[in-house]
Amino acid sequence: MRFSSLLERTEAKELTQEAAAEVLGISVRTFQRWAERYEAEGDDGLVDRRMGRRSPRRAPQKELERMLGLFRDKYADFTVKHFHEQLQKRHGY
């Protein structure tokens, strides 16, 4: 596993946490959190814990259907940016 090999190299002082975090494309603090979870739980500690959860900011299904209908029927040739502008201007989003 890529994370475990980087963690081993940081513990052996071959690599700094900053360098390991950069390789993974994460912040140093996130690397430290992952290291703590990996030490405590092993591979299971690195599983994405957000999976299976809906966003608390998710729009209601009825609203999504309305928006998709507008895009499909009225604004099909618009880019996402222009569609968003029209949603705000004409439809009160």
N, C-alpha and C positions, 0 to 999 in steps of 0.2 A: 504494500500500500504506500502511496506517495507520502501521505502525512506522517505515517509512522517512521519512514526512513528519514524524513527531515527532522522529526523530533529526536530520533537517535543521534543524528549529526549535531543538533544543538546541545544535547546533553553531553556529548563527547567534546564539546567546545571546537568542533570543526566549522561550525556555522553559527552566526548570531541569530537571535529570534527575528530581528529586523529583516535579515536576508531571507530567512525561511518564509516569513510572512509575505515578502515581496514575490517570491517564487510562486506562492499559492494565490497571490492577488488579493490578499486580505490585510487588515490592519494588524499591528503587533498585538493589540489588546485581544482581538479575536483569536489570534494564534495562541495566546496565553490561555484563553478560556477553553479552546479546543484541547490544549495540552492537559489542562486540569480534568476535563471530562474524559479524555482518553485514559489518563492514569487511573481514574476512579471506575470507569465502566468498560474500558476496552473499546473494541470496534463499535459497539452499540452506542457509545457516547457520542459518536460522530454522525449518527443518523439525523437527517433533517427533521426537526421536531414540529415543523409547521405543516407537514404533509397531512392531508385529510381534514384540515380545518378551513373553514370559509373566512374570508376577510371580514372583520367587523364593519368595514366601510362599503361592503358590497351593496350595489343598488338592488332594489326589489325586482323580481322577475318581470312583473308587468311593465315596469319602467324600461327595462332592457329590451323587451319586445317592441315597445313603442319606438325606442331609439333606432333599433335595427330596421324596423319598418320604414322609418323616415329615410334612413340611409339607402335602403333597397329601392324604395319607390320614388323618392323625390330628389335625392342627392347622390345618385349612383356614380356620376362622373366627377364628383368632388374628391379632393385629397382629404386625408384625415384632418389635417390642420384647417382646411376651409370648411369642412363639415362641422367641426367643433365650433368655429366662429359663427356659423349659421345657427347651430343649436343654442348658443348663448344669446345671439341677437334676436332671433325670431321665435324661439320656442321656450325661452325662460330658464335655460339650464345655467 
